[in-house]
């Protein structure tokens, strides 16, 4: 979902918050004794949080919404404040806090009409924390799992549409990590370890942008190990599926340098990996 879409959902929540606020103020004016005494009246806390949100003071608004939930956990305000806190923390780039609020909403209100948004906020809060391929990818894997959960639970929602786009980008990122490790092993002539990484890309991330390079790197590794049949197969599969790729040109040149040509072995694991995809 684009930033505009996130804001659109927020505006819907915000409008509901205003209605709830006005209702409570009217009730309070009619009979103040109906509200139990607490450290601060709930409507005052909520109104202050809404003011901070309207000014885009995200961190302060999140604190105020958290205070609503803390002081009035059983009120009708607490449920909405929980989700508003998650949104505000997300906007403030406080993703861990956003995730905690979203998860709490999911646990306490699994049947609420806004629970899909809570799942989505959790997923995109993880997604925003994805690091470069040189670092540990645990957060990337968690983001992928959460994005998939949004799609599985709410397949026809606007959140699912955006989640699908982010899933593709996340998978590409994970494939990039495998490629980086594979190249690392290649540089140290640890070809078996490198092949295993490139194989992971082909078997688990075939539709990503890294597939052509993975096939070329396999050609390089197999040639270096003297396994010409596998090298010819990887080059043939590369040429068939990505004929205009620069990686195919390089693979073709490597084979030609040894008086070989791309030739596919249908029994190879490479051929089998691609038969179900392309």
MODELLER restraints for C-alpha pairs under 7 A, 6 or more apart:
rsr = mdl.restraints
at = mdl.atoms
rsr.add(forms.Gaussian(group=physical.xy_distance, feature=features.Distance(at['CA:1:A'], at['CA:159:A']), mean=6.35, stdev=0.5))
rsr.add(forms.Gaussian(group=physical.xy_distance, feature=features.Distance(at['CA:1:A'], at['CA:162:A']), mean=4.26, stdev=0.5))
rsr.add(forms.Gaussian(group=physical.xy_distance, feature=features.Distance(at['CA:21:A'], at['CA:43:A']), mean=6.29, stdev=0.5))
rsr.add(forms.Gaussian(group=physical.xy_distance, feature=features.Distance(at['CA:21:A'], at['CA:47:A']), mean=6.77, stdev=0.5))
rsr.add(forms.Gaussian(group=physical.xy_distance, feature=features.Distance(at['CA:24:A'], at['CA:43:A']), mean=6.50, stdev=0.5))
rsr.add(forms.Gaussian(group=physical.xy_distance, feature=features.Distance(at['CA:25:A'], at['CA:43:A']), mean=6.73, stdev=0.5))
rsr.add(forms.Gaussian(group=physical.xy_distance, feature=features.Distance(at['CA:42:A'], at['CA:68:A']), mean=6.42, stdev=0.5))
rsr.add(forms.Gaussian(group=physical.xy_distance, feature=features.Distance(at['CA:42:A'], at['CA:72:A']), mean=6.85, stdev=0.5))
rsr.add(forms.Gaussian(group=physical.xy_distance, feature=features.Distance(at['CA:45:A'], at['CA:64:A']), mean=6.51, stdev=0.5))
rsr.add(forms.Gaussian(group=physical.xy_distance, feature=features.Distance(at['CA:45:A'], at['CA:68:A']), mean=6.04, stdev=0.5))
rsr.add(forms.Gaussian(group=physical.xy_distance, feature=features.Distance(at['CA:46:A'], at['CA:65:A']), mean=6.62, stdev=0.5))
rsr.add(forms.Gaussian(group=physical.xy_distance, feature=features.Distance(at['CA:46:A'], at['CA:68:A']), mean=6.36, stdev=0.5))
rsr.add(forms.Gaussian(group=physical.xy_distance, feature=features.Distance(at['CA:49:A'], at['CA:61:A']), mean=4.73, stdev=0.5))
rsr.add(forms.Gaussian(group=physical.xy_distance, feature=features.Distance(at['CA:49:A'], at['CA:64:A']), mean=4.92, stdev=0.5))
rsr.add(forms.Gaussian(group=physical.xy_distance, feature=features.Distance(at['CA:49:A'], at['CA:65:A']), mean=5.77, stdev=0.5))
rsr.add(forms.Gaussian(group=physical.xy_distance, feature=features.Distance(at['CA:50:A'], at['CA:61:A']), mean=6.92, stdev=0.5))
rsr.add(forms.Gaussian(group=physical.xy_distance, feature=features.Distance(at['CA:52:A'], at['CA:58:A']), mean=6.98, stdev=0.5))
rsr.add(forms.Gaussian(group=physical.xy_distance, feature=features.Distance(at['CA:52:A'], at['CA:60:A']), mean=6.46, stdev=0.5))
rsr.add(forms.Gaussian(group=physical.xy_distance, feature=features.Distance(at['CA:52:A'], at['CA:61:A']), mean=4.92, stdev=0.5))
rsr.add(forms.Gaussian(group=physical.xy_distance, feature=features.Distance(at['CA:53:A'], at['CA:61:A']), mean=5.24, stdev=0.5))
rsr.add(forms.Gaussian(group=physical.xy_distance, feature=features.Distance(at['CA:58:A'], at['CA:88:A']), mean=4.90, stdev=0.5))
rsr.add(forms.Gaussian(group=physical.xy_distance, feature=features.Distance(at['CA:58:A'], at['CA:89:A']), mean=6.54, stdev=0.5))
rsr.add(forms.Gaussian(group=physical.xy_distance, feature=features.Distance(at['CA:58:A'], at['CA:91:A']), mean=6.28, stdev=0.5))
rsr.add(forms.Gaussian(group=physical.xy_distance, feature=features.Distance(at['CA:58:A'], at['CA:92:A']), mean=5.39, stdev=0.5))
rsr.add(forms.Gaussian(group=physical.xy_distance, feature=features.Distance(at['CA:59:A'], at['CA:88:A']), mean=6.56, stdev=0.5))
rsr.add(forms.Gaussian(group=physical.xy_distance, feature=features.Distance(at['CA:59:A'], at['CA:89:A']), mean=6.23, stdev=0.5))
rsr.add(forms.Gaussian(group=physical.xy_distance, feature=features.Distance(at['CA:59:A'], at['CA:92:A']), mean=5.74, stdev=0.5))
rsr.add(forms.Gaussian(group=physical.xy_distance, feature=features.Distance(at['CA:61:A'], at['CA:88:A']), mean=6.60, stdev=0.5))
rsr.add(forms.Gaussian(group=physical.xy_distance, feature=features.Distance(at['CA:62:A'], at['CA:85:A']), mean=4.46, stdev=0.5))
rsr.add(forms.Gaussian(group=physical.xy_distance, feature=features.Distance(at['CA:62:A'], at['CA:88:A']), mean=5.30, stdev=0.5))
rsr.add(forms.Gaussian(group=physical.xy_distance, feature=features.Distance(at['CA:62:A'], at['CA:89:A']), mean=5.97, stdev=0.5))
rsr.add(forms.Gaussian(group=physical.xy_distance, feature=features.Distance(at['CA:65:A'], at['CA:81:A']), mean=4.93, stdev=0.5))
rsr.add(forms.Gaussian(group=physical.xy_distance, feature=features.Distance(at['CA:65:A'], at['CA:82:A']), mean=6.73, stdev=0.5))
rsr.add(forms.Gaussian(group=physical.xy_distance, feature=features.Distance(at['CA:65:A'], at['CA:84:A']), mean=6.80, stdev=0.5))
rsr.add(forms.Gaussian(group=physical.xy_distance, feature=features.Distance(at['CA:65:A'], at['CA:85:A']), mean=5.47, stdev=0.5))
rsr.add(forms.Gaussian(group=physical.xy_distance, feature=features.Distance(at['CA:66:A'], at['CA:81:A']), mean=6.81, stdev=0.5))
rsr.add(forms.Gaussian(group=physical.xy_distance, feature=features.Distance(at['CA:66:A'], at['CA:82:A']), mean=6.72, stdev=0.5))
rsr.add(forms.Gaussian(group=physical.xy_distance, feature=features.Distance(at['CA:66:A'], at['CA:85:A']), mean=6.31, stdev=0.5))
rsr.add(forms.Gaussian(group=physical.xy_distance, feature=features.Distance(at['CA:68:A'], at['CA:78:A']), mean=6.07, stdev=0.5))
rsr.add(forms.Gaussian(group=physical.xy_distance, feature=features.Distance(at['CA:68:A'], at['CA:81:A']), mean=6.58, stdev=0.5))
rsr.add(forms.Gaussian(group=physical.xy_distance, feature=features.Distance(at['CA:69:A'], at['CA:78:A']), mean=4.47, stdev=0.5))
rsr.add(forms.Gaussian(group=physical.xy_distance, feature=features.Distance(at['CA:69:A'], at['CA:81:A']), mean=6.40, stdev=0.5))
rsr.add(forms.Gaussian(group=physical.xy_distance, feature=features.Distance(at['CA:69:A'], at['CA:82:A']), mean=6.66, stdev=0.5))
rsr.add(forms.Gaussian(group=physical.xy_distance, feature=features.Distance(at['CA:72:A'], at['CA:78:A']), mean=6.29, stdev=0.5))
rsr.add(forms.Gaussian(group=physical.xy_distance, feature=features.Distance(at['CA:82:A'], at['CA:101:A']), mean=5.95, stdev=0.5))
rsr.add(forms.Gaussian(group=physical.xy_distance, feature=features.Distance(at['CA:82:A'], at['CA:105:A']), mean=6.42, stdev=0.5))
rsr.add(forms.Gaussian(group=physical.xy_distance, feature=features.Distance(at['CA:83:A'], at['CA:101:A']), mean=6.70, stdev=0.5))
rsr.add(forms.Gaussian(group=physical.xy_distance, feature=features.Distance(at['CA:83:A'], at['CA:102:A']), mean=6.36, stdev=0.5))
rsr.add(forms.Gaussian(group=physical.xy_distance, feature=features.Distance(at['CA:83:A'], at['CA:105:A']), mean=6.67, stdev=0.5))
rsr.add(forms.Gaussian(group=physical.xy_distance, feature=features.Distance(at['CA:83:A'], at['CA:118:A']), mean=6.82, stdev=0.5))
rsr.add(forms.Gaussian(group=physical.xy_distance, feature=features.Distance(at['CA:85:A'], at['CA:101:A']), mean=6.66, stdev=0.5))
rsr.add(forms.Gaussian(group=physical.xy_distance, feature=features.Distance(at['CA:86:A'], at['CA:98:A']), mean=4.13, stdev=0.5))
rsr.add(forms.Gaussian(group=physical.xy_distance, feature=features.Distance(at['CA:86:A'], at['CA:99:A']), mean=6.84, stdev=0.5))
rsr.add(forms.Gaussian(group=physical.xy_distance, feature=features.Distance(at['CA:86:A'], at['CA:101:A']), mean=5.07, stdev=0.5))
rsr.add(forms.Gaussian(group=physical.xy_distance, feature=features.Distance(at['CA:86:A'], at['CA:102:A']), mean=5.65, stdev=0.5))
rsr.add(forms.Gaussian(group=physical.xy_distance, feature=features.Distance(at['CA:87:A'], at['CA:98:A']), mean=6.65, stdev=0.5))
rsr.add(forms.Gaussian(group=physical.xy_distance, feature=features.Distance(at['CA:89:A'], at['CA:95:A']), mean=6.39, stdev=0.5))
rsr.add(forms.Gaussian(group=physical.xy_distance, feature=features.Distance(at['CA:89:A'], at['CA:97:A']), mean=6.22, stdev=0.5))
rsr.add(forms.Gaussian(group=physical.xy_distance, feature=features.Distance(at['CA:89:A'], at['CA:98:A']), mean=4.99, stdev=0.5))
rsr.add(forms.Gaussian(group=physical.xy_distance, feature=features.Distance(at['CA:90:A'], at['CA:98:A']), mean=5.41, stdev=0.5))
rsr.add(forms.Gaussian(group=physical.xy_distance, feature=features.Distance(at['CA:90:A'], at['CA:125:A']), mean=6.43, stdev=0.5))
rsr.add(forms.Gaussian(group=physical.xy_distance, feature=features.Distance(at['CA:95:A'], at['CA:125:A']), mean=5.07, stdev=0.5))
rsr.add(forms.Gaussian(group=physical.xy_distance, feature=features.Distance(at['CA:98:A'], at['CA:122:A']), mean=6.92, stdev=0.5))
rsr.add(forms.Gaussian(group=physical.xy_distance, feature=features.Distance(at['CA:98:A'], at['CA:125:A']), mean=6.84, stdev=0.5))
rsr.add(forms.Gaussian(group=physical.xy_distance, feature=features.Distance(at['CA:99:A'], at['CA:122:A']), mean=4.85, stdev=0.5))
rsr.add(forms.Gaussian(group=physical.xy_distance, feature=features.Distance(at['CA:99:A'], at['CA:125:A']), mean=6.47, stdev=0.5))
rsr.add(forms.Gaussian(group=physical.xy_distance, feature=features.Distance(at['CA:102:A'], at['CA:118:A']), mean=4.94, stdev=0.5))
rsr.add(forms.Gaussian(group=physical.xy_distance, feature=features.Distance(at['CA:102:A'], at['CA:119:A']), mean=6.82, stdev=0.5))
rsr.add(forms.Gaussian(group=physical.xy_distance, feature=features.Distance(at['CA:102:A'], at['CA:121:A']), mean=6.63, stdev=0.5))
rsr.add(forms.Gaussian(group=physical.xy_distance, feature=features.Distance(at['CA:102:A'], at['CA:122:A']), mean=5.84, stdev=0.5))
rsr.add(forms.Gaussian(group=physical.xy_distance, feature=features.Distance(at['CA:105:A'], at['CA:118:A']), mean=6.85, stdev=0.5))
rsr.add(forms.Gaussian(group=physical.xy_distance, feature=features.Distance(at['CA:106:A'], at['CA:115:A']), mean=6.10, stdev=0.5))
rsr.add(forms.Gaussian(group=physical.xy_distance, feature=features.Distance(at['CA:106:A'], at['CA:118:A']), mean=6.57, stdev=0.5))
rsr.add(forms.Gaussian(group=physical.xy_distance, feature=features.Distance(at['CA:116:A'], at['CA:154:A']), mean=6.83, stdev=0.5))
rsr.add(forms.Gaussian(group=physical.xy_distance, feature=features.Distance(at['CA:119:A'], at['CA:150:A']), mean=6.24, stdev=0.5))
rsr.add(forms.Gaussian(group=physical.xy_distance, feature=features.Distance(at['CA:120:A'], at['CA:150:A']), mean=6.27, stdev=0.5))
rsr.add(forms.Gaussian(group=physical.xy_distance, feature=features.Distance(at['CA:120:A'], at['CA:159:A']), mean=6.27, stdev=0.5))
rsr.add(forms.Gaussian(group=physical.xy_distance, feature=features.Distance(at['CA:123:A'], at['CA:143:A']), mean=5.72, stdev=0.5))
rsr.add(forms.Gaussian(group=physical.xy_distance, feature=features.Distance(at['CA:123:A'], at['CA:146:A']), mean=4.92, stdev=0.5))
rsr.add(forms.Gaussian(group=physical.xy_distance, feature=features.Distance(at['CA:123:A'], at['CA:147:A']), mean=5.37, stdev=0.5))
rsr.add(forms.Gaussian(group=physical.xy_distance, feature=features.Distance(at['CA:126:A'], at['CA:139:A']), mean=6.56, stdev=0.5))
rsr.add(forms.Gaussian(group=physical.xy_distance, feature=features.Distance(at['CA:126:A'], at['CA:142:A']), mean=6.98, stdev=0.5))
rsr.add(forms.Gaussian(group=physical.xy_distance, feature=features.Distance(at['CA:126:A'], at['CA:143:A']), mean=4.93, stdev=0.5))
rsr.add(forms.Gaussian(group=physical.xy_distance, feature=features.Distance(at['CA:127:A'], at['CA:140:A']), mean=6.84, stdev=0.5))
rsr.add(forms.Gaussian(group=physical.xy_distance, feature=features.Distance(at['CA:127:A'], at['CA:143:A']), mean=5.11, stdev=0.5))
rsr.add(forms.Gaussian(group=physical.xy_distance, feature=features.Distance(at['CA:129:A'], at['CA:139:A']), mean=6.89, stdev=0.5))
rsr.add(forms.Gaussian(group=physical.xy_distance, feature=features.Distance(at['CA:130:A'], at['CA:139:A']), mean=6.06, stdev=0.5))
rsr.add(forms.Gaussian(group=physical.xy_distance, feature=features.Distance(at['CA:130:A'], at['CA:140:A']), mean=5.27, stdev=0.5))
rsr.add(forms.Gaussian(group=physical.xy_distance, feature=features.Distance(at['CA:133:A'], at['CA:173:A']), mean=6.96, stdev=0.5))
rsr.add(forms.Gaussian(group=physical.xy_distance, feature=features.Distance(at['CA:133:A'], at['CA:176:A']), mean=6.38, stdev=0.5))
rsr.add(forms.Gaussian(group=physical.xy_distance, feature=features.Distance(at['CA:133:A'], at['CA:177:A']), mean=4.77, stdev=0.5))
rsr.add(forms.Gaussian(group=physical.xy_distance, feature=features.Distance(at['CA:140:A'], at['CA:170:A']), mean=6.74, stdev=0.5))
rsr.add(forms.Gaussian(group=physical.xy_distance, feature=features.Distance(at['CA:144:A'], at['CA:167:A']), mean=6.04, stdev=0.5))
rsr.add(forms.Gaussian(group=physical.xy_distance, feature=features.Distance(at['CA:144:A'], at['CA:170:A']), mean=6.30, stdev=0.5))
rsr.add(forms.Gaussian(group=physical.xy_distance, feature=features.Distance(at['CA:147:A'], at['CA:163:A']), mean=5.37, stdev=0.5))
rsr.add(forms.Gaussian(group=physical.xy_distance, feature=features.Distance(at['CA:147:A'], at['CA:167:A']), mean=6.39, stdev=0.5))
rsr.add(forms.Gaussian(group=physical.xy_distance, feature=features.Distance(at['CA:150:A'], at['CA:160:A']), mean=5.82, stdev=0.5))
rsr.add(forms.Gaussian(group=physical.xy_distance, feature=features.Distance(at['CA:150:A'], at['CA:163:A']), mean=6.88, stdev=0.5))
rsr.add(forms.Gaussian(group=physical.xy_distance, feature=features.Distance(at['CA:151:A'], at['CA:160:A']), mean=4.63, stdev=0.5))
rsr.add(forms.Gaussian(group=physical.xy_distance, feature=features.Distance(at['CA:151:A'], at['CA:163:A']), mean=6.61, stdev=0.5))
rsr.add(forms.Gaussian(group=physical.xy_distance, feature=features.Distance(at['CA:154:A'], at['CA:160:A']), mean=6.24, stdev=0.5))
rsr.add(forms.Gaussian(group=physical.xy_distance, feature=features.Distance(at['CA:171:A'], at['CA:205:A']), mean=6.69, stdev=0.5))
rsr.add(forms.Gaussian(group=physical.xy_distance, feature=features.Distance(at['CA:172:A'], at['CA:208:A']), mean=5.20, stdev=0.5))
rsr.add(forms.Gaussian(group=physical.xy_distance, feature=features.Distance(at['CA:172:A'], at['CA:209:A']), mean=6.67, stdev=0.5))
rsr.add(forms.Gaussian(group=physical.xy_distance, feature=features.Distance(at['CA:175:A'], at['CA:201:A']), mean=5.62, stdev=0.5))
rsr.add(forms.Gaussian(group=physical.xy_distance, feature=features.Distance(at['CA:175:A'], at['CA:205:A']), mean=6.18, stdev=0.5))
rsr.add(forms.Gaussian(group=physical.xy_distance, feature=features.Distance(at['CA:175:A'], at['CA:210:A']), mean=6.63, stdev=0.5))
rsr.add(forms.Gaussian(group=physical.xy_distance, feature=features.Distance(at['CA:176:A'], at['CA:210:A']), mean=6.69, stdev=0.5))
rsr.add(forms.Gaussian(group=physical.xy_distance, feature=features.Distance(at['CA:178:A'], at['CA:197:A']), mean=5.49, stdev=0.5))
rsr.add(forms.Gaussian(group=physical.xy_distance, feature=features.Distance(at['CA:178:A'], at['CA:198:A']), mean=6.86, stdev=0.5))
rsr.add(forms.Gaussian(group=physical.xy_distance, feature=features.Distance(at['CA:178:A'], at['CA:201:A']), mean=6.71, stdev=0.5))
rsr.add(forms.Gaussian(group=physical.xy_distance, feature=features.Distance(at['CA:179:A'], at['CA:197:A']), mean=6.69, stdev=0.5))
rsr.add(forms.Gaussian(group=physical.xy_distance, feature=features.Distance(at['CA:179:A'], at['CA:198:A']), mean=6.36, stdev=0.5))
rsr.add(forms.Gaussian(group=physical.xy_distance, feature=features.Distance(at['CA:181:A'], at['CA:197:A']), mean=6.99, stdev=0.5))
rsr.add(forms.Gaussian(group=physical.xy_distance, feature=features.Distance(at['CA:182:A'], at['CA:194:A']), mean=4.22, stdev=0.5))
rsr.add(forms.Gaussian(group=physical.xy_distance, feature=features.Distance(at['CA:182:A'], at['CA:197:A']), mean=5.21, stdev=0.5))
rsr.add(forms.Gaussian(group=physical.xy_distance, feature=features.Distance(at['CA:182:A'], at['CA:198:A']), mean=6.27, stdev=0.5))
rsr.add(forms.Gaussian(group=physical.xy_distance, feature=features.Distance(at['CA:183:A'], at['CA:194:A']), mean=6.73, stdev=0.5))
rsr.add(forms.Gaussian(group=physical.xy_distance, feature=features.Distance(at['CA:185:A'], at['CA:191:A']), mean=6.56, stdev=0.5))
rsr.add(forms.Gaussian(group=physical.xy_distance, feature=features.Distance(at['CA:185:A'], at['CA:193:A']), mean=6.37, stdev=0.5))
rsr.add(forms.Gaussian(group=physical.xy_distance, feature=features.Distance(at['CA:185:A'], at['CA:194:A']), mean=5.15, stdev=0.5))
rsr.add(forms.Gaussian(group=physical.xy_distance, feature=features.Distance(at['CA:186:A'], at['CA:194:A']), mean=5.78, stdev=0.5))
rsr.add(forms.Gaussian(group=physical.xy_distance, feature=features.Distance(at['CA:191:A'], at['CA:221:A']), mean=5.69, stdev=0.5))
rsr.add(forms.Gaussian(group=physical.xy_distance, feature=features.Distance(at['CA:195:A'], at['CA:218:A']), mean=6.19, stdev=0.5))
rsr.add(forms.Gaussian(group=physical.xy_distance, feature=features.Distance(at['CA:195:A'], at['CA:221:A']), mean=6.89, stdev=0.5))
rsr.add(forms.Gaussian(group=physical.xy_distance, feature=features.Distance(at['CA:198:A'], at['CA:214:A']), mean=5.25, stdev=0.5))
rsr.add(forms.Gaussian(group=physical.xy_distance, feature=features.Distance(at['CA:198:A'], at['CA:218:A']), mean=6.84, stdev=0.5))
rsr.add(forms.Gaussian(group=physical.xy_distance, feature=features.Distance(at['CA:201:A'], at['CA:211:A']), mean=6.73, stdev=0.5))
rsr.add(forms.Gaussian(group=physical.xy_distance, feature=features.Distance(at['CA:201:A'], at['CA:214:A']), mean=6.91, stdev=0.5))
rsr.add(forms.Gaussian(group=physical.xy_distance, feature=features.Distance(at['CA:202:A'], at['CA:211:A']), mean=6.29, stdev=0.5))
rsr.add(forms.Gaussian(group=physical.xy_distance, feature=features.Distance(at['CA:202:A'], at['CA:273:A']), mean=6.86, stdev=0.5))
rsr.add(forms.Gaussian(group=physical.xy_distance, feature=features.Distance(at['CA:203:A'], at['CA:273:A']), mean=5.92, stdev=0.5))
rsr.add(forms.Gaussian(group=physical.xy_distance, feature=features.Distance(at['CA:212:A'], at['CA:238:A']), mean=6.30, stdev=0.5))
rsr.add(forms.Gaussian(group=physical.xy_distance, feature=features.Distance(at['CA:212:A'], at['CA:242:A']), mean=6.89, stdev=0.5))
rsr.add(forms.Gaussian(group=physical.xy_distance, feature=features.Distance(at['CA:212:A'], at['CA:247:A']), mean=6.29, stdev=0.5))
rsr.add(forms.Gaussian(group=physical.xy_distance, feature=features.Distance(at['CA:213:A'], at['CA:247:A']), mean=5.95, stdev=0.5))
rsr.add(forms.Gaussian(group=physical.xy_distance, feature=features.Distance(at['CA:215:A'], at['CA:234:A']), mean=5.57, stdev=0.5))
rsr.add(forms.Gaussian(group=physical.xy_distance, feature=features.Distance(at['CA:215:A'], at['CA:235:A']), mean=6.78, stdev=0.5))
rsr.add(forms.Gaussian(group=physical.xy_distance, feature=features.Distance(at['CA:215:A'], at['CA:238:A']), mean=6.04, stdev=0.5))
rsr.add(forms.Gaussian(group=physical.xy_distance, feature=features.Distance(at['CA:216:A'], at['CA:235:A']), mean=6.62, stdev=0.5))
rsr.add(forms.Gaussian(group=physical.xy_distance, feature=features.Distance(at['CA:216:A'], at['CA:247:A']), mean=5.79, stdev=0.5))
rsr.add(forms.Gaussian(group=physical.xy_distance, feature=features.Distance(at['CA:216:A'], at['CA:248:A']), mean=6.77, stdev=0.5))
rsr.add(forms.Gaussian(group=physical.xy_distance, feature=features.Distance(at['CA:216:A'], at['CA:251:A']), mean=5.70, stdev=0.5))
rsr.add(forms.Gaussian(group=physical.xy_distance, feature=features.Distance(at['CA:218:A'], at['CA:231:A']), mean=6.75, stdev=0.5))
rsr.add(forms.Gaussian(group=physical.xy_distance, feature=features.Distance(at['CA:218:A'], at['CA:234:A']), mean=6.49, stdev=0.5))
rsr.add(forms.Gaussian(group=physical.xy_distance, feature=features.Distance(at['CA:219:A'], at['CA:231:A']), mean=4.31, stdev=0.5))
rsr.add(forms.Gaussian(group=physical.xy_distance, feature=features.Distance(at['CA:219:A'], at['CA:234:A']), mean=5.72, stdev=0.5))
rsr.add(forms.Gaussian(group=physical.xy_distance, feature=features.Distance(at['CA:219:A'], at['CA:235:A']), mean=6.11, stdev=0.5))
rsr.add(forms.Gaussian(group=physical.xy_distance, feature=features.Distance(at['CA:219:A'], at['CA:251:A']), mean=6.46, stdev=0.5))
rsr.add(forms.Gaussian(group=physical.xy_distance, feature=features.Distance(at['CA:222:A'], at['CA:228:A']), mean=6.42, stdev=0.5))
rsr.add(forms.Gaussian(group=physical.xy_distance, feature=features.Distance(at['CA:222:A'], at['CA:230:A']), mean=6.29, stdev=0.5))
rsr.add(forms.Gaussian(group=physical.xy_distance, feature=features.Distance(at['CA:222:A'], at['CA:231:A']), mean=5.09, stdev=0.5))
rsr.add(forms.Gaussian(group=physical.xy_distance, feature=features.Distance(at['CA:223:A'], at['CA:231:A']), mean=5.82, stdev=0.5))
rsr.add(forms.Gaussian(group=physical.xy_distance, feature=features.Distance(at['CA:232:A'], at['CA:261:A']), mean=6.44, stdev=0.5))
rsr.add(forms.Gaussian(group=physical.xy_distance, feature=features.Distance(at['CA:232:A'], at['CA:262:A']), mean=4.46, stdev=0.5))
rsr.add(forms.Gaussian(group=physical.xy_distance, feature=features.Distance(at['CA:232:A'], at['CA:263:A']), mean=5.03, stdev=0.5))
rsr.add(forms.Gaussian(group=physical.xy_distance, feature=features.Distance(at['CA:232:A'], at['CA:264:A']), mean=6.42, stdev=0.5))
rsr.add(forms.Gaussian(group=physical.xy_distance, feature=features.Distance(at['CA:233:A'], at['CA:262:A']), mean=6.29, stdev=0.5))
rsr.add(forms.Gaussian(group=physical.xy_distance, feature=features.Distance(at['CA:233:A'], at['CA:263:A']), mean=5.36, stdev=0.5))
rsr.add(forms.Gaussian(group=physical.xy_distance, feature=features.Distance(at['CA:233:A'], at['CA:264:A']), mean=4.16, stdev=0.5))
rsr.add(forms.Gaussian(group=physical.xy_distance, feature=features.Distance(at['CA:233:A'], at['CA:265:A']), mean=5.68, stdev=0.5))
rsr.add(forms.Gaussian(group=physical.xy_distance, feature=features.Distance(at['CA:234:A'], at['CA:270:A']), mean=6.55, stdev=0.5))
rsr.add(forms.Gaussian(group=physical.xy_distance, feature=features.Distance(at['CA:235:A'], at['CA:248:A']), mean=6.71, stdev=0.5))
rsr.add(forms.Gaussian(group=physical.xy_distance, feature=features.Distance(at['CA:235:A'], at['CA:251:A']), mean=5.88, stdev=0.5))
rsr.add(forms.Gaussian(group=physical.xy_distance, feature=features.Distance(at['CA:235:A'], at['CA:252:A']), mean=6.82, stdev=0.5))
rsr.add(forms.Gaussian(group=physical.xy_distance, feature=features.Distance(at['CA:235:A'], at['CA:262:A']), mean=5.33, stdev=0.5))
rsr.add(forms.Gaussian(group=physical.xy_distance, feature=features.Distance(at['CA:236:A'], at['CA:262:A']), mean=4.52, stdev=0.5))
rsr.add(forms.Gaussian(group=physical.xy_distance, feature=features.Distance(at['CA:236:A'], at['CA:263:A']), mean=5.35, stdev=0.5))
rsr.add(forms.Gaussian(group=physical.xy_distance, feature=features.Distance(at['CA:236:A'], at['CA:264:A']), mean=5.38, stdev=0.5))
rsr.add(forms.Gaussian(group=physical.xy_distance, feature=features.Distance(at['CA:237:A'], at['CA:264:A']), mean=6.77, stdev=0.5))
rsr.add(forms.Gaussian(group=physical.xy_distance, feature=features.Distance(at['CA:237:A'], at['CA:271:A']), mean=6.96, stdev=0.5))
rsr.add(forms.Gaussian(group=physical.xy_distance, feature=features.Distance(at['CA:238:A'], at['CA:248:A']), mean=6.00, stdev=0.5))
rsr.add(forms.Gaussian(group=physical.xy_distance, feature=features.Distance(at['CA:239:A'], at['CA:248:A']), mean=5.65, stdev=0.5))
rsr.add(forms.Gaussian(group=physical.xy_distance, feature=features.Distance(at['CA:252:A'], at['CA:261:A']), mean=6.91, stdev=0.5))
rsr.add(forms.Gaussian(group=physical.xy_distance, feature=features.Distance(at['CA:252:A'], at['CA:262:A']), mean=6.95, stdev=0.5))
rsr.add(forms.Gaussian(group=physical.xy_distance, feature=features.Distance(at['CA:255:A'], at['CA:261:A']), mean=5.68, stdev=0.5))
rsr.add(forms.Gaussian(group=physical.xy_distance, feature=features.Distance(at['CA:265:A'], at['CA:271:A']), mean=6.98, stdev=0.5))
